[in-house]
Amino acid sequence: MPLVSKPREIRVQLDPNEGFPVAVLIESTRYVEEGGANVADLPPHIESLPADSPQAAAVIGEMASAATAALVTYQQEVQRLAGQLEAANARIAELEAAGAAPDAVPGE
């Protein structure tokens, strides 16, 4: 039965006077898995890493990478929606212009 540990929260502890990182805390949820199913929950595990350690640098790098990937996805979606909004506004302008056109003279 494998023990599964998944990071749930990552906190960067700052020096209260200077504001620079002094530790990286990783809180992980843990459970025992059997046959692909969670069979037992375990208490959360908190690991403290020195801020200047290679492990802390890797964690912070992964966080920055994930945030960058999310930002790129967000920017793409904003651009897609802006294009749809522009097309919708153009169509509204067309319809308003057509509605403002004088009607044909009756009897012609």
C-alpha positions in Angstrom: 0.0 0.0 0.0 1.7 3.2 -1.1 1.7 6.4 0.9 0.6 9.3 -1.3 1.7 12.8 -0.4 0.4 15.8 -2.4 1.5 19.4 -1.7 -1.6 21.4 -0.6 -0.1 24.7 0.5 3.3 26.4 0.1 4.1 29.3 2.3 7.2 31.5 2.1 8.1 32.8 5.6 9.6 36.2 5.6 11.9 37.9 8.0 9.7 40.3 10.0 12.2 43.1 10.0 13.8 42.8 6.5 11.1 41.1 4.5 13.4 38.6 2.8 12.5 34.8 2.7 13.8 32.8 5.7 12.0 29.5 5.1 9.7 27.7 2.8 7.0 25.6 4.4 5.2 22.9 2.4 2.1 21.4 3.8 1.1 18.2 2.2 -2.0 16.1 2.5 -1.3 12.4 2.9 -3.2 9.2 2.5 -2.7 5.5 2.0 -3.8 4.2 -1.4 -4.7 0.6 -2.3 -5.8 -0.4 -5.8 -6.0 3.2 -6.9 -8.4 4.1 -4.1 -7.9 6.2 -0.9 -8.2 3.8 2.0 -6.9 5.9 4.9 -6.3 9.6 5.4 -3.3 10.6 7.4 -2.6 13.9 9.2 -1.1 16.7 7.1 2.7 16.9 6.9 4.5 20.2 7.1 8.1 20.3 5.9 10.3 23.4 6.5 13.1 24.1 4.1 15.8 26.8 4.5 15.1 29.6 2.0 18.5 29.3 0.5 18.4 25.5 0.0 18.2 23.9 -3.5 14.9 22.3 -2.6 13.4 25.7 -1.7 14.7 27.2 -4.9 13.1 24.3 -6.8 9.7 24.8 -5.1 9.7 28.5 -5.7 10.8 27.9 -9.3 7.9 25.4 -9.8 5.4 27.9 -8.3 6.7 30.7 -10.6 6.5 28.3 -13.6 2.9 27.3 -12.8 1.9 30.9 -12.3 3.4 31.9 -15.6 1.6 29.0 -17.4 -1.7 30.1 -15.8 -1.1 33.7 -16.8 -0.4 32.7 -20.4 -3.6 30.7 -20.5 -5.5 33.6 -18.9 -4.1 36.1 -21.4 -5.1 33.9 -24.4 -8.6 33.6 -23.0 -8.9 37.4 -22.5 -7.7 37.9 -26.1 -10.2 35.4 -27.4 -13.0 37.1 -25.5 -11.9 40.5 -26.6 -12.1 39.4 -30.2 -15.7 38.0 -29.7 -16.7 41.3 -28.0 -15.3 43.3 -30.9 -17.2 41.2 -33.4 -20.4 41.5 -31.4 -20.0 45.2 -31.1 -19.5 45.5 -34.9 -22.6 43.4 -35.5 -24.6 45.6 -33.1 -23.4 48.7 -34.9 -24.5 47.1 -38.3 -27.9 46.3 -36.9 -28.4 49.7 -35.4 -27.3 51.4 -38.7 -29.7 49.2 -40.7 -32.5 50.1 -38.2 -31.8 53.8 -38.6 -32.0 53.7 -42.4 -35.1 55.3 -43.8 -37.8 52.9 -44.7 -38.8 52.6 -48.4 -41.4 55.2 -49.5 -44.9 53.6 -49.1 -46.6 52.8 -52.4 -43.5 52.3 -54.4 
